[in-house]
Amino acid sequence: MLALMQGMMSLGVGGGGGGTVTWNPADKAASIALSGGNKTATSSVSSVHEIVRATLGRSTGKWYFEISFSPAGGATGFSGVSPNTLAPSGNYPGISATSWGYLQLNGNKYNSGSAVGFGADFNGVANVGTAIDLDLGRIWWAKDGVWQASGNPAANTNPAYTGLSGTLFPTASFFESARVCVGRFAAADLIYAPPAGFAAWDS
């Protein structure tokens, strides 16, 4: 029964939970600890990419979520989206053709393991917003409320990537210990308002 419940949690596909979406205890690397109602993830292993994913995946619609990173100082982490078929250990969003990520260290964006210069780094304390249009297959990232690379989700211009498809989950990854990220999926938890036409991930 426990295995069945964990499997259902890791799938997490469907309608929103109205404040119930968190980081998924059943879909994370073992080295990542969750706290704060499973909305805060903390890393404990260095030099290995480790993933944590949200409990809810989306395959259609226009959605927005945020991930707040701390503490200040250099780090190598990613904010992005991935399918729940991407193993939590040894991977990051953007390592595969079906995942997309924005790198903390230098602001590069990633897909299929390839880095492309994109926006500002977020090595200090920062909030990363992600807008994703799963009907058109587009994604945008913002740092502290500023959409990077002249992106404008509300106007549907300058996305970071096109061609997204499948059921995707908000995803964070770490490469250093003692790093923390807070998942903000419900409207009440967001620091910035979603772009016009987009809804909070947990709606």
SULCORCOR-V610079 format. One record per run of one state. SS is the DSSP state (helix for helix, strand for strand, loop for the rest). FROM is the first residue (numbers start at 1). LEN is the number of residues. If there is no record, write none. Layout:
ss=(SS:SS)
from=(FROM:FROM)
len=(LEN:LEN)
This chain:
ss=(loop:helix:loop:strand:loop:strand:loop:strand:loop:strand:loop:strand:loop:strand:loop:strand:loop:strand:loop:strand:loop:strand:loop:strand:loop:strand:loop:strand:loop:strand:helix:loop:strand:helix:loop:strand:loop:strand:loop:strand:loop:strand:loop:helix:loop:strand:loop)
from=(1:2:12:13:14:23:29:33:36:40:43:50:59:62:71:78:83:89:90:100:104:109:112:114:117:126:134:138:144:146:148:151:152:153:156:157:158:161:163:168:175:180:185:187:190:199:201)
len=(1:10:1:1:9:6:4:3:4:3:7:9:3:9:7:5:6:1:10:4:5:3:2:3:9:8:4:6:2:2:3:1:1:3:1:1:3:2:5:7:5:5:2:3:9:2:3)
